[in-house]
Amino acid sequence: MKKIFIILTVIFVIVAGAFVFVNWSAKRNATAMLADLETEAVRRDSLSSMVSATGTVRSNQSAELVWKVSGQVDQILPRVGDEIATGETLATISKTSLPAYIILAQADLVNYQKELETLLKSSLQQAEALKAVEDAEKALQDALHPELTQAEALAAIASAEADLDNANTQLEITTKRPSQSAIDQSFANMLLAENKLSKTLESIEEIEWQRAKISSSQIPAVIRKDIVKALRKALEGLEFQRTQDQLAYNRSVSKYENLLKPADPLDVAVAEAAVFAAQAQLDRARLEYERIEDGFSPADIAVLQAQLADAQREYERVKDSPPAEDIAILEAKIRASQAAIDQTEITAPFNGTVTRIDIQPGDQVFPGTPAFRIDDISSLLVDINVTEIDVNLIQPGQNVVVTFDAILAKEYHGTVVEVATVGTETQGVTNFKVTVKLLDADEDVRPEMTSAADIITSEVQDVLLVPNRAIRLLDGVRVIYILSDSAMKLSTAQNQFADALLKAEQSPLNAIVPVPISLGASSGLYSEVISGDLKEGDLVVLNPPTDALLSNRSVGIAVDAQP
């Protein structure tokens, strides 16, 4: 009996010791978990409400310059980065490769200028009018005595035949195709550009797949958020690279297709027109000779008499001063010829900087071939896409803080200058373009850079602020967890909090108290408290031990809910 009593006593001691140990261990584990609590004091300060979005830098003014004429590039005067002035010549076409109509325009310009100068500064027009009268009189006399006219008609036939031979030669030169080696090289360049674009697209697909996989994984929310952020930055860089690769591929395709095209239709048309004109001139010369071969008819003589009368009237019109309509006609012809000649060179349309050169000396170009990109980077703008939810909060004149992934540890400032009144729908989401003018841009900021912008929509002063990362949902109510007054009195130092709880034998979970709150203005880090049992100096728990709270209290907490 005594032996049984001893055994029972031992068993009781063991059970009691195990109970005490388990209870002590559980409290110790809970307190150890709370030892890593992060807290922050509620404070009063000013708060700026912001709308955050991404955008792209662009220059104040930009132009893509293309060739308007066919030919071979002679010289390129600026280099990338050079500043240029309005009207400055950037590149020219070799004179030996100019189309026929340009050469004709050059000759016409010289002639029209001389005619205008003569018309304004001399009495040549009057003399020519008088000569026309004399020529008409001579033509009438020749008609009455046709022997000399018949000889001149034969000479005109010979001259027209020579002009026809020259026109056919020029047509043959114009329709000559580029060499096969040039075509093969352009095709190879196109394949290389296509391969580079494909690799970039594959990288984008890989990043998007990884982001989708991470989003559905069981990784802790904080770690998953950092991974998703890193993948998003990588994807933004690849999207920028994709745009550049696509442009390069498009240019290579355009160049290859241009080589496969037949000769410039306009040049061919001009050459064919020259052949047609030369043939027509020859036909007219032959008809003219046939007409006068047997002498002039009474009708021919009547026409010559009428021409003489017209020449006499014209002389009466111009003999005293140049007619205003003649001056206007010559000036219009000069402008038209000069416009055609100006196509042989590219000039700057405004003051700016050369940001891209698409050609090299010796390149064969055609109408529409890209040549230069010019940007006015004296003033930089940022185009930001803002969702329809936020667009009504934004007004011109609001201040903006701009940062760039490509420019580390640097912050720029700007102001809203324009808000689009019409949105653009993309994949079911409507965005509005907001234009921001950078006020302190430096040489590090370049057009086409991707930026992050925070538009300050409102500011409040002297308000109670809590960190956004501490806000939770408890049974559908927005709450903040704070340390109870008794817990705060146990120790004045946060790193002594867990030990103080143990010494006081107080439950760690009861030291954390949820306080319902209502929020006002919010920024990326803090929110304004407009109601709730909070006061300045209260310690807010940034990382409450949610699992322990759930297992020891009857209410639920939505840890991942947004503020």
C-alpha positions as CSV (number, residue, x, y, z in Angstrom):
1,M,0.0,0.0,0.0
2,K,2.8,2.3,0.9
3,K,4.6,1.5,-2.4
4,I,1.4,2.4,-4.3
5,F,1.2,5.7,-2.5
6,I,4.7,6.5,-3.4
7,I,4.1,5.7,-7.0
8,L,1.0,7.9,-7.1
9,T,2.9,10.7,-5.4
10,V,5.7,10.5,-8.0
11,I,3.1,10.5,-10.8
12,F,1.4,13.5,-9.4
13,V,4.6,15.4,-9.0
14,I,5.5,14.6,-12.6
15,V,2.1,15.7,-14.0
16,A,2.2,18.9,-11.9
17,G,5.7,19.7,-13.1
18,A,4.8,19.1,-16.7
19,F,1.8,21.4,-16.4
20,V,3.9,24.2,-14.8
21,F,6.6,23.7,-17.5
22,V,4.1,23.8,-20.4
23,N,2.4,26.9,-19.0
24,W,5.7,28.6,-18.4
25,S,7.0,27.6,-21.8
26,A,3.9,28.9,-23.6
27,K,4.1,32.2,-21.8
28,R,7.8,32.4,-22.5
29,N,7.3,31.7,-26.3
30,A,4.5,34.3,-26.6
31,T,6.6,36.9,-24.8
32,A,9.6,36.0,-27.0
33,M,7.4,36.5,-30.0
34,L,6.4,40.0,-28.7
35,A,10.1,40.9,-28.0
36,D,10.5,41.7,-31.7
37,L,7.5,44.1,-31.8
38,E,8.1,47.3,-33.9
39,T,6.4,50.4,-32.5
40,E,6.1,54.0,-33.4
41,A,4.6,56.9,-31.5
42,V,1.5,58.7,-32.6
43,R,2.5,62.3,-33.5
44,R,1.2,65.5,-34.8
45,D,2.6,66.9,-38.0
46,S,1.6,68.1,-41.5
47,L,0.5,65.7,-44.2
48,S,0.5,65.8,-47.9
49,S,-2.0,63.8,-49.9
50,M,-0.5,62.5,-53.2
51,V,-1.5,60.7,-56.3
52,S,1.3,58.4,-57.5
53,A,1.8,57.3,-61.1
54,T,4.4,56.5,-63.6
55,G,5.3,58.5,-66.7
56,T,7.8,59.2,-69.4
57,V,10.1,62.2,-69.9
58,R,9.8,64.1,-73.2
59,S,11.3,67.2,-74.6
60,N,9.5,70.5,-74.8
61,Q,9.5,70.2,-78.6
62,S,10.5,67.2,-80.8
63,A,10.7,66.5,-84.5
64,E,11.5,63.5,-86.6
65,L,13.1,64.8,-89.8
66,V,12.9,62.7,-92.9
67,W,14.1,63.1,-96.5
68,K,11.7,64.4,-99.1
69,V,13.8,63.5,-102.1
70,S,15.8,60.5,-103.5
71,G,19.6,60.6,-103.7
72,Q,22.9,59.8,-102.0
73,V,23.7,61.5,-98.7
74,D,26.7,63.9,-99.3
75,Q,27.6,65.2,-95.8
76,I,26.2,65.2,-92.3
77,L,27.2,68.3,-90.4
78,P,26.2,67.8,-86.7
79,R,26.9,65.0,-84.3
80,V,24.6,63.6,-81.6
81,G,24.4,66.0,-78.7
82,D,25.2,69.1,-80.8
83,E,23.0,72.2,-80.3
84,I,21.6,73.6,-83.5
85,A,19.7,76.8,-84.5
86,T,16.6,77.3,-86.5
87,G,17.3,77.0,-90.2
88,E,20.8,75.4,-89.7
89,T,21.7,72.9,-92.4
90,L,22.1,69.3,-91.0
91,A,22.7,67.2,-94.1
92,T,22.7,67.5,-97.9
93,I,22.2,65.3,-101.0
94,S,25.1,64.8,-103.4
95,K,24.6,67.0,-106.4
96,T,25.6,64.2,-108.7
97,S,22.7,62.0,-107.5
98,L,19.9,64.7,-107.7
99,P,16.7,63.7,-109.5
100,A,16.1,65.4,-112.8
101,Y,13.3,67.6,-111.6
102,I,15.6,69.1,-108.9
103,I,18.2,69.9,-111.5
104,L,15.6,71.5,-113.7
105,A,14.3,73.5,-110.7
106,Q,17.9,74.8,-110.0
107,A,18.1,76.0,-113.6
108,D,14.6,77.5,-113.5
109,L,15.4,79.3,-110.3
110,V,18.4,81.0,-111.8
111,N,16.4,82.0,-114.9
112,Y,13.4,83.3,-112.9
113,Q,15.7,85.4,-110.7
114,K,17.4,86.9,-113.7
115,E,14.1,87.6,-115.3
116,L,12.8,89.3,-112.2
117,E,15.9,91.3,-111.8
118,T,15.8,92.3,-115.4
119,L,12.1,93.1,-115.1
120,L,12.7,95.4,-112.1
121,K,16.0,97.0,-113.0
122,S,16.2,97.2,-116.8
123,S,14.1,98.0,-119.9
124,L,14.7,94.4,-121.2
125,Q,11.0,93.6,-121.1
126,Q,10.1,96.6,-123.2
127,A,12.9,95.7,-125.6
128,E,11.7,92.0,-125.8
129,A,8.2,93.2,-126.5
130,L,9.5,95.3,-129.3
131,K,11.6,92.4,-130.6
132,A,8.5,90.2,-130.4
133,V,6.9,92.7,-132.8
134,E,9.8,92.5,-135.1
135,D,9.9,88.7,-134.9
136,A,6.2,88.5,-135.7
137,E,6.8,90.8,-138.7
138,K,9.7,88.6,-139.8
139,A,7.6,85.4,-139.4
140,L,4.9,87.0,-141.6
141,Q,7.5,87.9,-144.2
142,D,9.0,84.3,-144.0
143,A,5.5,82.9,-144.6
144,L,5.3,84.9,-147.7
145,H,8.8,83.7,-148.7
146,P,9.0,80.0,-147.1
147,E,12.4,78.9,-148.4
148,L,14.3,79.8,-145.2
149,T,11.6,78.5,-142.9
150,Q,11.7,75.1,-144.6
151,A,15.4,74.8,-143.9
152,E,14.9,75.7,-140.2
153,A,12.2,73.1,-139.9
154,L,14.6,70.4,-141.1
155,A,17.1,71.6,-138.5
156,A,14.4,71.4,-135.8
157,I,13.8,67.7,-136.7
158,A,17.5,66.9,-136.2
159,S,17.6,68.7,-132.9
160,A,14.4,66.9,-131.6
161,E,15.9,63.5,-132.6
162,A,19.0,64.3,-130.4
163,D,16.8,65.4,-127.5
164,L,14.9,62.1,-127.7
165,D,18.1,60.1,-127.6
166,N,19.2,62.0,-124.4
167,A,15.8,61.5,-122.8
168,N,15.9,57.7,-123.4
169,T,19.4,57.5,-121.9
170,Q,18.2,59.3,-118.7
171,L,15.2,57.0,-118.4
172,E,17.5,54.0,-118.5
173,I,19.7,55.4,-115.8
174,T,16.7,56.3,-113.6
175,T,15.2,52.8,-113.6
176,K,18.4,50.9,-112.8
177,R,17.9,48.7,-109.6
178,P,20.3,48.5,-106.6
179,S,22.9,45.7,-106.5
180,Q,22.0,42.3,-105.1
181,S,24.8,42.6,-102.4
182,A,23.1,45.7,-101.0
183,I,19.8,43.9,-100.8
184,D,21.4,40.8,-99.1
185,Q,23.1,43.0,-96.5
186,S,19.9,44.8,-95.7
187,F,18.0,41.5,-95.3
188,A,20.7,40.2,-92.9
189,N,20.4,43.4,-90.8
190,M,16.6,42.9,-90.7
191,L,17.0,39.3,-89.4
192,L,19.4,40.5,-86.7
193,A,17.0,43.2,-85.5
194,E,14.1,40.7,-85.5
195,N,16.2,38.2,-83.4
196,K,17.0,40.9,-80.9
197,L,13.4,41.9,-80.6
198,S,12.3,38.3,-80.1
199,K,14.8,37.8,-77.3
200,T,13.5,40.9,-75.5
201,L,9.9,39.7,-75.9
202,E,10.9,36.3,-74.4
203,S,12.5,37.9,-71.4
204,I,9.3,40.0,-70.9
205,E,7.2,36.8,-71.0
206,E,9.6,35.1,-68.5
207,I,9.3,38.0,-66.0
208,E,5.5,38.1,-66.3
209,W,5.3,34.4,-65.7
210,Q,7.5,34.7,-62.6
211,R,5.4,37.6,-61.3
212,A,2.2,35.5,-61.8
213,K,3.8,32.6,-60.0
214,I,5.0,34.7,-57.1
215,S,1.6,36.4,-56.7
216,S,-0.1,33.0,-56.2
217,S,2.6,31.5,-54.0
218,Q,2.6,31.0,-50.2
219,I,5.6,33.3,-49.6
220,P,5.1,35.8,-46.7
221,A,3.4,39.0,-47.9
222,V,6.3,41.3,-47.0
223,I,8.8,39.1,-49.0
224,R,6.4,38.6,-51.8
225,K,5.8,42.4,-52.1
226,D,9.6,43.0,-52.4
227,I,10.0,40.3,-55.0
228,V,7.0,41.6,-57.0
229,K,8.4,45.2,-56.8
230,A,11.8,44.0,-58.1
231,L,10.1,42.0,-61.0
232,R,8.1,45.1,-61.9
233,K,11.2,47.3,-62.1
234,A,12.8,44.6,-64.3
235,L,9.7,44.5,-66.5
236,E,9.7,48.3,-66.9
237,G,13.3,48.2,-68.1
238,L,12.5,45.4,-70.6
239,E,9.5,47.2,-71.9
240,F,11.7,50.2,-72.6
241,Q,14.2,47.9,-74.4
242,R,11.3,46.3,-76.3
243,T,10.3,49.8,-77.6
244,Q,13.9,50.5,-78.8
245,D,14.2,47.0,-80.4
246,Q,10.8,47.5,-82.2
247,L,11.9,50.8,-83.6
248,A,15.2,49.3,-84.8
249,Y,13.4,46.4,-86.4
250,N,10.9,48.7,-88.1
251,R,13.7,50.8,-89.5
252,S,15.5,47.7,-90.9
253,V,12.3,46.4,-92.5
254,S,11.6,49.8,-94.0
255,K,15.2,50.0,-95.5
256,Y,15.0,46.4,-96.9
257,E,11.5,47.0,-98.4
258,N,12.8,50.3,-100.0
259,L,15.6,48.4,-101.6
260,L,13.1,46.0,-103.1
261,K,10.9,48.7,-104.4
262,P,11.4,49.8,-108.0
263,A,12.9,53.1,-108.9
264,D,11.3,56.2,-107.3
265,P,8.0,56.6,-109.2
266,L,8.4,60.3,-109.3
267,D,11.9,60.1,-110.9
268,V,10.6,57.5,-113.4
269,A,7.6,59.6,-114.2
270,V,9.8,62.7,-114.8
271,A,12.2,60.7,-117.0
272,E,9.3,59.1,-118.9
273,A,7.7,62.5,-119.3
274,A,10.9,63.8,-120.7
275,V,11.0,61.0,-123.3
276,F,7.3,61.7,-124.1
277,A,8.0,65.4,-124.5
278,A,11.1,64.8,-126.7
279,Q,9.0,62.4,-128.9
280,A,6.2,64.9,-129.1
281,Q,8.7,67.7,-130.0
282,L,10.1,65.5,-132.8
283,D,6.6,64.7,-134.1
284,R,5.7,68.4,-134.1
285,A,8.9,69.2,-135.9
286,R,8.1,66.7,-138.6
287,L,4.5,67.9,-138.9
288,E,5.7,71.4,-139.1
289,Y,8.1,70.5,-141.9
290,E,5.3,68.6,-143.7
291,R,3.0,71.6,-143.2
292,I,5.4,74.1,-144.8
293,E,7.1,71.8,-147.2
294,D,4.8,73.1,-150.0
295,G,4.6,76.6,-148.6
296,F,2.2,78.4,-146.2
297,S,-1.5,78.2,-146.5
298,P,-3.8,81.3,-146.4
299,A,-4.8,80.2,-142.9
300,D,-1.1,80.1,-141.7
301,I,-0.6,83.6,-143.0
302,A,-3.8,84.8,-141.2
303,V,-2.4,83.3,-137.9
304,L,0.9,85.1,-138.3
305,Q,-0.9,88.3,-138.9
306,A,-2.9,87.8,-135.7
307,Q,0.3,87.1,-133.8
308,L,1.8,90.3,-135.1
309,A,-1.2,92.2,-133.8
310,D,-0.9,90.5,-130.4
311,A,2.9,91.4,-130.2
312,Q,2.1,95.0,-131.0
313,R,-0.6,95.1,-128.2
314,E,1.9,93.6,-125.7
315,Y,4.5,96.2,-126.6
316,E,1.9,98.9,-125.9
317,R,1.2,97.3,-122.5
318,V,4.8,97.1,-121.2
319,K,6.6,100.0,-123.0
320,D,6.2,102.4,-120.0
321,S,6.8,100.2,-116.8
322,P,6.8,96.5,-115.7
323,P,3.2,95.2,-115.1
324,A,2.5,94.1,-111.5
325,E,1.1,90.8,-112.6
326,D,4.3,89.9,-114.4
327,I,6.3,90.6,-111.2
328,A,3.9,88.4,-109.1
329,I,4.1,85.5,-111.5
330,L,7.9,85.5,-111.5
331,E,8.0,85.7,-107.7
332,A,5.7,82.7,-107.4
333,K,7.9,80.7,-109.8
334,I,10.9,81.5,-107.8
335,R,9.3,80.3,-104.6
336,A,8.2,77.1,-106.2
337,S,11.7,76.4,-107.6
338,Q,13.3,77.2,-104.3
339,A,10.9,74.8,-102.4
340,A,11.9,72.0,-104.7
341,I,15.6,72.7,-104.3
342,D,15.3,72.9,-100.5
343,Q,14.3,69.3,-100.5
344,T,18.0,68.4,-101.2
345,E,19.0,69.4,-97.7
346,I,17.6,69.0,-94.2
347,T,17.4,72.0,-91.9
348,A,16.6,72.5,-88.3
349,P,12.9,73.5,-87.8
350,F,13.7,75.0,-84.3
351,N,16.5,75.6,-81.8
352,G,17.3,72.3,-80.2
353,T,19.7,69.4,-79.8
354,V,20.4,66.5,-82.2
355,T,19.4,63.4,-80.2
356,R,19.5,60.8,-83.0
357,I,21.1,60.4,-86.4
358,D,19.7,57.7,-88.7
359,I,21.9,58.1,-91.7
360,Q,25.5,58.1,-92.8
361,P,27.4,59.8,-95.6
362,G,27.0,57.7,-98.8
363,D,23.6,56.3,-97.8
364,Q,21.0,56.0,-100.5
365,V,17.8,57.7,-99.3
366,F,14.2,58.0,-100.5
367,P,11.2,60.2,-99.7
368,G,10.3,59.3,-96.1
369,T,13.7,57.8,-95.1
370,P,14.4,58.9,-91.4
371,A,17.3,61.3,-91.0
372,F,17.4,63.0,-87.6
373,R,15.6,63.5,-84.4
374,I,15.7,67.0,-82.9
375,D,14.6,67.8,-79.3
376,D,14.4,71.0,-77.4
377,I,15.7,69.8,-74.1
378,S,16.0,73.3,-72.6
379,S,12.6,72.5,-70.9
380,L,11.6,68.9,-70.1
381,L,8.1,67.6,-69.6
382,V,6.8,64.3,-68.0
383,D,3.7,62.7,-69.4
384,I,2.0,60.7,-66.6
385,N,-1.0,58.3,-66.9
386,V,-3.5,58.8,-64.1
387,T,-6.5,56.6,-63.6
388,E,-10.0,58.0,-63.8
389,I,-10.4,57.5,-60.1
390,D,-7.7,60.1,-59.3
391,V,-7.8,62.5,-62.3
392,N,-10.4,64.8,-60.7
393,L,-8.0,65.4,-57.8
394,I,-5.4,66.9,-60.1
395,Q,-5.3,70.6,-61.2
396,P,-2.8,72.7,-63.1
397,G,-0.3,74.3,-60.7
398,Q,0.0,71.5,-58.2
399,N,3.5,70.6,-57.1
400,V,5.0,67.2,-58.2
401,V,7.9,65.2,-56.8
402,V,9.6,63.1,-59.6
403,T,12.1,60.3,-59.2
404,F,13.9,58.0,-61.7
405,D,15.0,54.4,-61.3
406,A,18.0,55.4,-63.6
407,I,19.0,58.3,-61.2
408,L,19.6,57.0,-57.7
409,A,19.2,59.0,-54.5
410,K,18.0,62.1,-56.4
411,E,14.6,63.9,-56.3
412,Y,13.3,66.4,-58.8
413,H,10.4,68.8,-58.6
414,G,7.9,70.0,-61.1
415,T,4.4,71.5,-61.5
416,V,1.3,70.2,-63.3
417,V,0.8,72.3,-66.5
418,E,-2.0,70.3,-68.3
419,V,-4.6,67.7,-67.5
420,A,-6.2,65.9,-70.4
421,T,-10.0,66.3,-70.7
422,V,-10.4,63.0,-72.7
423,G,-9.1,59.7,-71.4
424,T,-7.7,56.7,-73.3
425,E,-8.9,53.2,-72.6
426,T,-6.4,50.4,-72.6
427,Q,-7.4,46.8,-71.6
428,G,-10.5,48.0,-69.9
429,V,-8.7,50.7,-67.9
430,T,-9.2,54.4,-68.6
431,N,-6.2,56.7,-68.1
432,F,-5.8,60.4,-68.5
433,K,-2.6,62.1,-69.5
434,V,-1.2,64.6,-67.0
435,T,1.7,66.8,-68.2
436,V,4.2,67.9,-65.7
437,K,6.9,70.5,-66.3
438,L,10.2,69.8,-64.5
439,L,11.6,72.8,-62.7
440,D,15.0,71.6,-61.7
441,A,16.0,69.1,-64.4
442,D,19.8,68.5,-64.9
443,E,21.9,66.7,-67.4
444,D,21.1,63.3,-65.8
445,V,17.4,63.6,-67.0
446,R,16.9,62.5,-70.6
447,P,13.9,62.2,-72.9
448,E,12.2,58.8,-72.9
449,M,13.3,58.0,-69.3
450,T,10.7,56.3,-67.1
451,S,9.8,58.2,-64.0
452,A,7.7,57.9,-60.8
453,A,5.7,61.0,-59.9
454,D,3.9,62.0,-56.7
455,I,1.4,64.7,-57.4
456,I,0.6,66.7,-54.2
457,T,-3.2,67.1,-54.3
458,S,-3.7,68.6,-50.8
459,E,-1.9,69.4,-47.6
460,V,-3.1,69.5,-44.0
461,Q,-1.3,71.0,-40.9
462,D,-1.0,69.9,-37.3
463,V,-3.0,66.6,-37.5
464,L,-2.7,63.3,-35.7
465,L,-0.7,60.9,-37.9
466,V,-0.4,57.1,-37.8
467,P,1.8,54.9,-40.1
468,N,-0.1,53.2,-42.8
469,R,1.7,49.9,-42.3
470,A,0.1,49.6,-38.8
471,I,-3.5,49.9,-40.0
472,R,-5.6,46.6,-39.9
473,L,-9.2,45.4,-40.3
474,L,-10.7,43.8,-37.2
475,D,-14.2,42.3,-37.9
476,G,-14.7,44.8,-40.7
477,V,-13.6,47.8,-38.6
478,R,-10.4,49.7,-39.3
479,V,-8.2,49.6,-36.2
480,I,-4.7,50.4,-34.9
481,Y,-3.0,48.2,-32.3
482,I,-1.4,50.1,-29.5
483,L,0.4,49.1,-26.2
484,S,-1.9,49.4,-23.2
485,D,-1.1,51.9,-20.5
486,S,-0.1,49.2,-18.1
487,A,2.3,47.6,-20.6
488,M,3.9,51.0,-21.3
489,K,4.4,51.6,-17.5
490,L,6.3,48.2,-17.1
491,S,9.3,49.6,-18.9
492,T,10.5,52.8,-20.4
493,A,12.7,51.1,-23.0
494,Q,11.2,49.0,-25.8
495,N,13.9,46.4,-25.7
496,Q,13.0,45.7,-22.1
497,F,9.3,45.2,-22.8
498,A,9.2,41.4,-23.0
499,D,11.3,41.0,-19.8
500,A,9.1,43.5,-18.0
501,L,6.0,41.5,-18.9
502,L,7.5,38.3,-17.6
503,K,8.5,39.9,-14.3
504,A,5.0,41.3,-13.9
505,E,3.5,37.9,-14.9
506,Q,1.2,39.8,-17.3
507,S,-0.2,38.1,-20.5
508,P,1.7,39.6,-23.5
509,L,-1.4,39.4,-25.7
510,N,-3.4,41.5,-23.3
511,A,-0.7,44.2,-23.5
512,I,-1.7,44.9,-27.2
513,V,-5.1,46.7,-27.5
514,P,-7.0,47.3,-30.8
515,V,-8.4,50.9,-31.1
516,P,-11.1,51.6,-33.8
517,I,-10.2,54.7,-35.9
518,S,-11.5,56.7,-38.8
519,L,-9.0,58.1,-41.4
520,G,-8.9,61.4,-43.4
521,A,-6.1,62.4,-45.8
522,S,-3.5,59.8,-46.6
523,S,0.0,59.7,-48.1
524,G,2.2,56.8,-49.1
525,L,3.4,56.4,-45.5
526,Y,1.0,58.1,-43.1
527,S,-2.7,58.8,-42.7
528,E,-4.7,61.4,-40.8
529,V,-6.8,60.2,-37.8
530,I,-10.0,62.1,-37.6
531,S,-11.7,60.0,-34.9
532,G,-10.6,57.3,-32.4
533,D,-9.3,56.9,-28.9
534,L,-5.7,57.9,-29.8
535,K,-3.6,60.6,-28.4
536,E,-0.1,62.0,-29.2
537,G,2.6,59.7,-27.8
538,D,0.6,56.4,-27.9
539,L,2.8,53.6,-29.1
540,V,1.4,52.0,-32.3
541,V,2.4,48.4,-33.0
542,L,3.6,48.1,-36.6
543,N,3.7,44.3,-36.7
544,P,1.1,42.9,-34.2
545,P,1.5,39.0,-33.7
546,T,-1.6,38.2,-35.7
547,D,-1.5,34.4,-35.4
548,A,-1.3,34.6,-31.6
549,L,-4.2,37.1,-31.5
550,L,-6.3,34.9,-33.6
551,S,-5.7,31.9,-31.4
552,N,-6.4,33.7,-28.1
553,R,-9.3,36.1,-29.1
554,S,-12.7,35.4,-30.6
555,V,-12.4,38.1,-33.3
556,G,-10.7,37.9,-36.7
557,I,-8.0,40.2,-38.2
558,A,-7.6,40.9,-41.9
559,V,-3.8,41.3,-41.8
560,D,-3.3,42.1,-45.5
561,A,-6.2,44.5,-45.8
562,Q,-5.2,47.9,-47.3
563,P,-5.7,51.1,-45.4
